[in-house]
Amino acid sequence: HPRQGSILIEKFSRFTYINLIFICFRGGFFQSSTEGCSQFWRGLHEGRIQAAHRLKKMKWNGDPLCKFCGAEEDVDHLMFKCAPARFLWCCFRDVFHWDHVPSSRREFMNILMTMGGDRAIIFLHVISAGIWAIWLVRNDWVFNNKLLSNICHLPHKAVSFLIQWRGLLPEKLKVEVDGLKDSLLASIRASGPN
């Protein structure tokens, strides 16, 4: 039955994606605080991170709308569709030579699923920096009322995580990630005022 095959492929893809991330974090990619990182990634993939729509379900009294643009804030909106996230992913698109900017967790997963081995580890390392930057900037505004003064600070924040996390990479991958970091900085400079 065609629908049953589709469900099996979707379940297999989700299982593979979650386990690829788990293996990357457990297998020496991130050797410190691996449990927290893999839980965040699993929560991101399953839509369980604490975006406004999820917080509302937990009786949070804050605004369920995105503070950046006023749209309903779910995980895909926060990480891929809102203007600051799209700006960041446009910078990453230039570095990774994507055809388009991912607009959902599913599209992001499709990009990841085309990769293997060291390339997947490098991709996860660099993308993790972007996702973590979006998450922290959003949380600073929602919970601490601190807003970025310049959109270019968001990708710069991601670059700072790449620098901080460099020591967590296997030695053989550091040079390639350094090159991607330099390309990301060039993309940021080309995108607007710093």
ZALO-610386 format. One record per residue (C-alpha): z, y, x; residue number from 1; residue in three letters. Coordinates in steps of 0.05 Angstrom, whole numbers, plus 5000, padded with zeros to 4 digits. Example, Ala and Ser with C-alpha at 12.3 -4.5 7.8 and 13.67 -1.06 7.14 Angstrom:
// residues 2
<<5156; 4910; 5246>; 1; "ALA">;
<<5143; 4979; 5273>; 2; "SER">;
This chain:
// residues 194
<<5000; 5000; 5000>; 1; "HIS">;
<<4979; 5067; 5032>; 2; "PRO">;
<<5043; 5105; 5012>; 3; "ARG">;
<<5087; 5051; 5042>; 4; "GLN">;
<<5049; 5056; 5108>; 5; "GLY">;
<<5057; 5131; 5107>; 6; "SER">;
<<5133; 5124; 5097>; 7; "ILE">;
<<5137; 5074; 5154>; 8; "LEU">;
<<5099; 5120; 5201>; 9; "ILE">;
<<5144; 5178; 5182>; 10; "GLU">;
<<5207; 5137; 5193>; 11; "LYS">;
<<5181; 5111; 5259>; 12; "PHE">;
<<5162; 5181; 5282>; 13; "SER">;
<<5230; 5208; 5264>; 14; "ARG">;
<<5264; 5150; 5299>; 15; "PHE">;
<<5220; 5159; 5360>; 16; "THR">;
<<5231; 5234; 5362>; 17; "TYR">;
<<5307; 5230; 5356>; 18; "ILE">;
<<5310; 5174; 5407>; 19; "ASN">;
<<5264; 5210; 5456>; 20; "LEU">;
<<5310; 5270; 5453>; 21; "ILE">;
<<5371; 5226; 5459>; 22; "PHE">;
<<5341; 5188; 5518>; 23; "ILE">;
<<5323; 5254; 5553>; 24; "CYS">;
<<5393; 5280; 5544>; 25; "PHE">;
<<5427; 5214; 5561>; 26; "ARG">;
<<5379; 5192; 5615>; 27; "GLY">;
<<5397; 5245; 5666>; 28; "GLY">;
<<5358; 5304; 5637>; 29; "PHE">;
<<5421; 5340; 5616>; 30; "PHE">;
<<5478; 5307; 5652>; 31; "GLN">;
<<5534; 5351; 5627>; 32; "SER">;
<<5554; 5360; 5555>; 33; "SER">;
<<5500; 5312; 5533>; 34; "THR">;
<<5533; 5294; 5468>; 35; "GLU">;
<<5535; 5366; 5442>; 36; "GLY">;
<<5462; 5377; 5462>; 37; "CYS">;
<<5437; 5314; 5430>; 38; "SER">;
<<5477; 5329; 5367>; 39; "GLN">;
<<5447; 5399; 5363>; 40; "PHE">;
<<5377; 5371; 5371>; 41; "TRP">;
<<5389; 5316; 5320>; 42; "ARG">;
<<5417; 5369; 5272>; 43; "GLY">;
<<5357; 5414; 5284>; 44; "LEU">;
<<5308; 5358; 5271>; 45; "HIS">;
<<5344; 5336; 5207>; 46; "GLU">;
<<5354; 5408; 5183>; 47; "GLY">;
<<5429; 5404; 5188>; 48; "ARG">;
<<5444; 5462; 5234>; 49; "ILE">;
<<5485; 5518; 5202>; 50; "GLN">;
<<5429; 5563; 5176>; 51; "ALA">;
<<5449; 5608; 5118>; 52; "ALA">;
<<5423; 5560; 5064>; 53; "HIS">;
<<5467; 5504; 5092>; 54; "ARG">;
<<5527; 5550; 5101>; 55; "LEU">;
<<5521; 5571; 5028>; 56; "LYS">;
<<5528; 5498; 5007>; 57; "LYS">;
<<5593; 5497; 5046>; 58; "MET">;
<<5619; 5557; 5005>; 59; "LYS">;
<<5605; 5609; 5059>; 60; "TRP">;
<<5609; 5679; 5028>; 61; "ASN">;
<<5556; 5710; 5073>; 62; "GLY">;
<<5485; 5729; 5054>; 63; "ASP">;
<<5438; 5669; 5046>; 64; "PRO">;
<<5379; 5711; 5068>; 65; "LEU">;
<<5354; 5721; 5138>; 66; "CYS">;
<<5384; 5784; 5169>; 67; "LYS">;
<<5320; 5795; 5209>; 68; "PHE">;
<<5270; 5795; 5151>; 69; "CYS">;
<<5305; 5781; 5084>; 70; "GLY">;
<<5271; 5714; 5070>; 71; "ALA">;
<<5312; 5652; 5052>; 72; "GLU">;
<<5342; 5627; 5117>; 73; "GLU">;
<<5331; 5552; 5127>; 74; "ASP">;
<<5322; 5517; 5193>; 75; "VAL">;
<<5246; 5522; 5195>; 76; "ASP">;
<<5249; 5595; 5177>; 77; "HIS">;
<<5302; 5612; 5229>; 78; "LEU">;
<<5271; 5572; 5286>; 79; "MET">;
<<5196; 5579; 5273>; 80; "PHE">;
<<5175; 5628; 5217>; 81; "LYS">;
<<5217; 5691; 5226>; 82; "CYS">;
<<5185; 5747; 5267>; 83; "ALA">;
<<5232; 5741; 5328>; 84; "PRO">;
<<5222; 5666; 5332>; 85; "ALA">;
<<5146; 5674; 5324>; 86; "ARG">;
<<5145; 5725; 5380>; 87; "PHE">;
<<5182; 5677; 5425>; 88; "LEU">;
<<5137; 5618; 5407>; 89; "TRP">;
<<5075; 5662; 5420>; 90; "CYS">;
<<5100; 5671; 5491>; 91; "CYS">;
<<5110; 5596; 5496>; 92; "PHE">;
<<5042; 5584; 5466>; 93; "ARG">;
<<5011; 5623; 5523>; 94; "ASP">;
<<5049; 5582; 5575>; 95; "VAL">;
<<5036; 5513; 5544>; 96; "PHE">;
<<4965; 5530; 5521>; 97; "HIS">;
<<4978; 5510; 5449>; 98; "TRP">;
<<4924; 5521; 5397>; 99; "ASP">;
<<4974; 5553; 5350>; 100; "HIS">;
<<5047; 5570; 5344>; 101; "VAL">;
<<5088; 5515; 5310>; 102; "PRO">;
<<5115; 5538; 5242>; 103; "SER">;
<<5161; 5479; 5227>; 104; "SER">;
<<5202; 5423; 5257>; 105; "ARG">;
<<5147; 5375; 5237>; 106; "ARG">;
<<5094; 5413; 5276>; 107; "GLU">;
<<5140; 5418; 5335>; 108; "PHE">;
<<5151; 5343; 5332>; 109; "MET">;
<<5076; 5331; 5330>; 110; "ASN">;
<<5068; 5371; 5395>; 111; "ILE">;
<<5125; 5332; 5427>; 112; "LEU">;
<<5098; 5265; 5405>; 113; "MET">;
<<5033; 5278; 5444>; 114; "THR">;
<<5073; 5280; 5509>; 115; "MET">;
<<5105; 5227; 5551>; 116; "GLY">;
<<5147; 5217; 5613>; 117; "GLY">;
<<5161; 5278; 5657>; 118; "ASP">;
<<5117; 5323; 5614>; 119; "ARG">;
<<5162; 5310; 5553>; 120; "ALA">;
<<5225; 5324; 5594>; 121; "ILE">;
<<5196; 5389; 5620>; 122; "ILE">;
<<5174; 5409; 5550>; 123; "PHE">;
<<5243; 5394; 5521>; 124; "LEU">;
<<5277; 5432; 5577>; 125; "HIS">;
<<5235; 5495; 5567>; 126; "VAL">;
<<5235; 5491; 5491>; 127; "ILE">;
<<5310; 5479; 5489>; 128; "SER">;
<<5319; 5545; 5524>; 129; "ALA">;
<<5278; 5579; 5470>; 130; "GLY">;
<<5314; 5546; 5412>; 131; "ILE">;
<<5382; 5560; 5443>; 132; "TRP">;
<<5363; 5633; 5453>; 133; "ALA">;
<<5342; 5640; 5380>; 134; "ILE">;
<<5406; 5606; 5356>; 135; "TRP">;
<<5452; 5651; 5398>; 136; "LEU">;
<<5416; 5715; 5380>; 137; "VAL">;
<<5418; 5698; 5306>; 138; "ARG">;
<<5492; 5680; 5310>; 139; "ASN">;
<<5508; 5744; 5347>; 140; "ASP">;
<<5477; 5785; 5291>; 141; "TRP">;
<<5504; 5744; 5232>; 142; "VAL">;
<<5575; 5735; 5258>; 143; "PHE">;
<<5586; 5792; 5308>; 144; "ASN">;
<<5539; 5845; 5280>; 145; "ASN">;
<<5504; 5850; 5348>; 146; "LYS">;
<<5428; 5860; 5343>; 147; "LEU">;
<<5378; 5857; 5399>; 148; "LEU">;
<<5354; 5926; 5418>; 149; "SER">;
<<5286; 5899; 5440>; 150; "ASN">;
<<5248; 5838; 5417>; 151; "ILE">;
<<5229; 5822; 5489>; 152; "CYS">;
<<5302; 5807; 5503>; 153; "HIS">;
<<5296; 5742; 5464>; 154; "LEU">;
<<5247; 5708; 5511>; 155; "PRO">;
<<5285; 5738; 5570>; 156; "HIS">;
<<5347; 5704; 5543>; 157; "LYS">;
<<5308; 5638; 5542>; 158; "ALA">;
<<5287; 5650; 5615>; 159; "VAL">;
<<5360; 5661; 5634>; 160; "SER">;
<<5376; 5592; 5605>; 161; "PHE">;
<<5320; 5561; 5645>; 162; "LEU">;
<<5350; 5591; 5707>; 163; "ILE">;
<<5421; 5568; 5688>; 164; "GLN">;
<<5399; 5498; 5670>; 165; "TRP">;
<<5353; 5488; 5731>; 166; "ARG">;
<<5406; 5446; 5766>; 167; "GLY">;
<<5406; 5396; 5709>; 168; "LEU">;
<<5334; 5376; 5722>; 169; "LEU">;
<<5313; 5319; 5767>; 170; "PRO">;
<<5292; 5348; 5834>; 171; "GLU">;
<<5219; 5328; 5825>; 172; "LYS">;
<<5212; 5371; 5762>; 173; "LEU">;
<<5245; 5435; 5786>; 174; "LYS">;
<<5182; 5464; 5818>; 175; "VAL">;
<<5140; 5454; 5755>; 176; "GLU">;
<<5194; 5485; 5711>; 177; "VAL">;
<<5199; 5544; 5759>; 178; "ASP">;
<<5123; 5554; 5751>; 179; "GLY">;
<<5130; 5552; 5675>; 180; "LEU">;
<<5187; 5602; 5679>; 181; "LYS">;
<<5143; 5649; 5720>; 182; "ASP">;
<<5086; 5640; 5670>; 183; "SER">;
<<5134; 5655; 5613>; 184; "LEU">;
<<5157; 5719; 5647>; 185; "LEU">;
<<5084; 5739; 5656>; 186; "ALA">;
<<5072; 5726; 5582>; 187; "SER">;
<<5132; 5768; 5563>; 188; "ILE">;
<<5107; 5826; 5607>; 189; "ARG">;
<<5038; 5821; 5575>; 190; "ALA">;
<<5068; 5821; 5504>; 191; "SER">;
<<5104; 5887; 5504>; 192; "GLY">;
<<5155; 5935; 5535>; 193; "PRO">;
<<5212; 5904; 5572>; 194; "ASN">;
